[in-house]
Amino acid sequence: MLYIGIDSGTQSTKSVVLDFESGEIVAEASQPYQLISGLPAGHLEQNPSDWIDAVKATVVSCLEQLGNRKERVRGIGVSGQQHGLVVLDSSDEVIRPAKLWCDTSTVDQCEQFAAEFGGMEGLIAKAGNAMLPGYTIPKLLWLKQNEPENFSRVATILLPHDYINLALTGVKRMEYGDASGMGILNIRTKEWEQDLINFVDSRVNDMLPELGSSHAAHGALLPELASKWGLSSDVIVSAGGGDNMMGAIGTGNIADGTITASFGTSGTLYGCADKPIIDPNGEIAAFCDSTDRWLPLVCTMNVTVATEQVREWFGWDHDELEKQVASIPAGADGVNFLPYLNGERTPNLPNGTGVIHGLGGTSVSPAHIARAAMEGATLGLAYGLRRFDELGLNPGEIRLTGGGSKSAIWRQIAADVFDVPVVGLATVEGAGLGAAIQVAHADGKGSYEELCSRFVVLDESTRCEPNSEAAGIYQEKLDRQVQLTTALRDAGML
């Protein structure tokens, strides 16, 4: 039996095929795409058709690699970037490009929600989360206020992975995990919060599809796709979920005590809980996961964004970036890089910018800037780890996933910054593996505990233990990063 996991991200879509018997990834494919160019600052959008084209292309590529074995495919699972707003008309046609998780154009709309519902504290009391620009529902309010003609045509709103599921099955449905990042799901009850919905428009109730458990299959693969791809007529598509929810499954983060750190375009740090973890400060997102538990999560918007920008500045390949970073000691000789190049969610700086601080003497070098960028991106996640600790989530180790986790020097920096052992996964793309595991679960092949114990393999060659001296340096540097951020923000300069 074979299961396909699709990871539709911000920069590309990747598909993998999991062989249930051997536990091996037996085929994989990737296709990149771009953000829409030329938009005003803070507006970050993509055409949903690009996701569908990439899904189909990567699935076809995987099936070609399988040859006759493709007849063994039993199911497809989809992981998607969270929070994006896909708006459909009454014919299920896309009305306009999707505003993405990293779009920060909805600051005014978030402030309107806060003013109506008693600020951050009132919003957290009502639904469990503050209202942040990345979330979905402020985007819909933005659409109503800025593109009323388009808003009047909206019949359905979906999240990116839901839209891909629709393209695969013809069924419109949401599951608790990804829906919890919209800003209108009551995290405690897993029901829509009507006051928040009505603040946008009472019509929103009719735009929302069915909401339900992540355990249920989403539907059957459309007959025309099954025929075109040469698959059996009984292939199922699982509920799927957001990339962090699928990444949790794909890293075995399905029980208390495990923490995953994802080093991708954005950064996330998340755990699994059997009850909602509500942060009164609003810095930990109180999400649901896609196994019908909860997923406390910290998100930062600039991880590989920062290192890739530096790498491109200096014309390096990835090997040279690693070499340059490794040539500089822990702490980068006092150079701080505040990596808020795309604004920031944690801390909440939707209009934030990047800052390099502390250059002087021998530290004025490309290598110092590169080291500081890698450290700064990691320190952003370490700030979230402090909040986890304060809320009682104390990991014995942290599992790393995402593109940045491929870097040996970055793994060691992470161990030192977090002051906790870190280890990578045998399959770096955890979200795709998680999607494949989810559909195997939906196909009745075992519990999540059983499936993750079989298919989630730690790569012990990547394990890094923290260096106590470096860890001390980074605790001081984290304090300095927080102080710099606070001072610049309060002065209106960030």
Secondary structure in CASP SS format (residue, H / E / C, confidence):
PFRMAT SS
TARGET T0000
AUTHOR 0000-0000-0000
METHOD secondary structure of the structure
MODEL  1
M C 1.00
L E 1.00
Y E 1.00
I E 1.00
G E 1.00
I E 1.00
D E 1.00
S E 1.00
G C 1.00
T C 1.00
Q C 1.00
S E 1.00
T E 1.00
K E 1.00
S E 1.00
V E 1.00
V E 1.00
L E 1.00
D E 1.00
F C 1.00
E C 1.00
S C 1.00
G C 1.00
E C 1.00
I E 1.00
V E 1.00
A E 1.00
E E 1.00
A E 1.00
S E 1.00
Q E 1.00
P E 1.00
Y C 1.00
Q C 1.00
L C 1.00
I C 1.00
S C 1.00
G C 1.00
L C 1.00
P C 1.00
A C 1.00
G C 1.00
H C 1.00
L C 1.00
E E 1.00
Q E 1.00
N C 1.00
P H 1.00
S H 1.00
D H 1.00
W H 1.00
I H 1.00
D H 1.00
A H 1.00
V H 1.00
K H 1.00
A H 1.00
T H 1.00
V H 1.00
V H 1.00
S H 1.00
C H 1.00
L H 1.00
E H 1.00
Q H 1.00
L H 1.00
G H 1.00
N H 1.00
R H 1.00
K H 1.00
E H 1.00
R H 1.00
V E 1.00
R E 1.00
G E 1.00
I E 1.00
G E 1.00
V E 1.00
S E 1.00
G E 1.00
Q C 1.00
Q C 1.00
H C 1.00
G C 1.00
L E 1.00
V E 1.00
V E 1.00
L E 1.00
D C 1.00
S C 1.00
S C 1.00
D C 1.00
E C 1.00
V E 1.00
I C 1.00
R C 1.00
P C 1.00
A E 1.00
K E 1.00
L C 1.00
W C 1.00
C C 1.00
D C 1.00
T C 1.00
S C 1.00
T C 1.00
V H 1.00
D H 1.00
Q H 1.00
C H 1.00
E H 1.00
Q H 1.00
F H 1.00
A H 1.00
A H 1.00
E H 1.00
F C 1.00
G C 1.00
G H 1.00
M H 1.00
E H 1.00
G H 1.00
L H 1.00
I H 1.00
A H 1.00
K H 1.00
A H 1.00
G C 1.00
N C 1.00
A C 1.00
M C 1.00
L C 1.00
P C 1.00
G C 1.00
Y C 1.00
T H 1.00
I H 1.00
P H 1.00
K H 1.00
L H 1.00
L H 1.00
W H 1.00
L H 1.00
K H 1.00
Q H 1.00
N H 1.00
E C 1.00
P H 1.00
E H 1.00
N H 1.00
F H 1.00
S H 1.00
R H 1.00
V C 1.00
A C 1.00
T E 1.00
I E 1.00
L E 1.00
L C 1.00
P H 1.00
H H 1.00
D H 1.00
Y H 1.00
I H 1.00
N H 1.00
L H 1.00
A H 1.00
L H 1.00
T H 1.00
G C 1.00
V C 1.00
K C 1.00
R E 1.00
M E 1.00
E E 1.00
Y H 1.00
G H 1.00
D H 1.00
A H 1.00
S C 1.00
G C 1.00
M C 1.00
G C 1.00
I C 1.00
L E 1.00
N E 1.00
I C 1.00
R C 1.00
T C 1.00
K C 1.00
E E 1.00
W E 1.00
E C 1.00
Q H 1.00
D H 1.00
L H 1.00
I H 1.00
N H 1.00
F H 1.00
V H 1.00
D C 1.00
S C 1.00
R C 1.00
V H 1.00
N H 1.00
D H 1.00
M H 1.00
L C 1.00
P C 1.00
E E 1.00
L E 1.00
G E 1.00
S C 1.00
S C 1.00
H C 1.00
A C 1.00
A C 1.00
H C 1.00
G E 1.00
A E 1.00
L C 1.00
L C 1.00
P H 1.00
E H 1.00
L H 1.00
A H 1.00
S H 1.00
K H 1.00
W H 1.00
G C 1.00
L C 1.00
S C 1.00
S C 1.00
D C 1.00
V C 1.00
I E 1.00
V E 1.00
S C 1.00
A C 1.00
G C 1.00
G E 1.00
G E 1.00
D H 1.00
N H 1.00
M H 1.00
M H 1.00
G H 1.00
A H 1.00
I H 1.00
G H 1.00
T C 1.00
G C 1.00
N C 1.00
I C 1.00
A C 1.00
D C 1.00
G C 1.00
T C 1.00
I E 1.00
T E 1.00
A E 1.00
S E 1.00
F E 1.00
G C 1.00
T C 1.00
S C 1.00
G E 1.00
T E 1.00
L E 1.00
Y E 1.00
G E 1.00
C C 1.00
A E 1.00
D C 1.00
K C 1.00
P C 1.00
I C 1.00
I C 1.00
D C 1.00
P C 1.00
N C 1.00
G C 1.00
E C 1.00
I C 1.00
A E 1.00
A E 1.00
F E 1.00
C E 1.00
D C 1.00
S C 1.00
T C 1.00
D C 1.00
R C 1.00
W E 1.00
L E 1.00
P E 1.00
L E 1.00
V E 1.00
C E 1.00
T E 1.00
M C 1.00
N C 1.00
V C 1.00
T H 1.00
V H 1.00
A H 1.00
T H 1.00
E H 1.00
Q H 1.00
V H 1.00
R H 1.00
E H 1.00
W H 1.00
F C 1.00
G C 1.00
W C 1.00
D C 1.00
H H 1.00
D H 1.00
E H 1.00
L H 1.00
E H 1.00
K H 1.00
Q H 1.00
V H 1.00
A H 1.00
S C 1.00
I C 1.00
P C 1.00
A C 1.00
G C 1.00
A H 1.00
D H 1.00
G H 1.00
V C 1.00
N E 1.00
F E 1.00
L E 1.00
P E 1.00
Y C 1.00
L C 1.00
N C 1.00
G C 1.00
E E 1.00
R C 1.00
T C 1.00
P C 1.00
N C 1.00
L E 1.00
P C 1.00
N C 1.00
G C 1.00
T C 1.00
G E 1.00
V E 1.00
I E 1.00
H E 1.00
G C 1.00
L C 1.00
G C 1.00
G H 1.00
T H 1.00
S H 1.00
V C 1.00
S C 1.00
P H 1.00
A H 1.00
H H 1.00
I H 1.00
A H 1.00
R H 1.00
A H 1.00
A H 1.00
M H 1.00
E H 1.00
G H 1.00
A H 1.00
T H 1.00
L H 1.00
G H 1.00
L H 1.00
A H 1.00
Y H 1.00
G H 1.00
L H 1.00
R H 1.00
R H 1.00
F H 1.00
D H 1.00
E H 1.00
L C 1.00
G C 1.00
L C 1.00
N C 1.00
P C 1.00
G C 1.00
E C 1.00
I E 1.00
R E 1.00
L E 1.00
T E 1.00
G C 1.00
G H 1.00
G H 1.00
S H 1.00
K H 1.00
S C 1.00
A H 1.00
I H 1.00
W H 1.00
R H 1.00
Q H 1.00
I H 1.00
A H 1.00
A H 1.00
D H 1.00
V H 1.00
F H 1.00
D C 1.00
V C 1.00
P C 1.00
V E 1.00
V E 1.00
G E 1.00
L E 1.00
A C 1.00
T C 1.00
V C 1.00
E C 1.00
G H 1.00
A H 1.00
G H 1.00
L H 1.00
G H 1.00
A H 1.00
A H 1.00
I H 1.00
Q H 1.00
V H 1.00
A H 1.00
H H 1.00
A H 1.00
D C 1.00
G C 1.00
K C 1.00
G C 1.00
S C 1.00
Y H 1.00
E H 1.00
E H 1.00
L H 1.00
C H 1.00
S H 1.00
R H 1.00
F H 1.00
V C 1.00
V C 1.00
L E 1.00
D E 1.00
E E 1.00
S E 1.00
T E 1.00
R E 1.00
C E 1.00
E C 1.00
P C 1.00
N C 1.00
S H 1.00
E H 1.00
A H 1.00
A H 1.00
G H 1.00
I H 1.00
Y H 1.00
Q H 1.00
E H 1.00
K H 1.00
L H 1.00
D H 1.00
R H 1.00
Q H 1.00
V H 1.00
Q H 1.00
L H 1.00
T H 1.00
T H 1.00
A H 1.00
L H 1.00
R H 1.00
D H 1.00
A C 1.00
G C 1.00
M C 1.00
L C 1.00
END
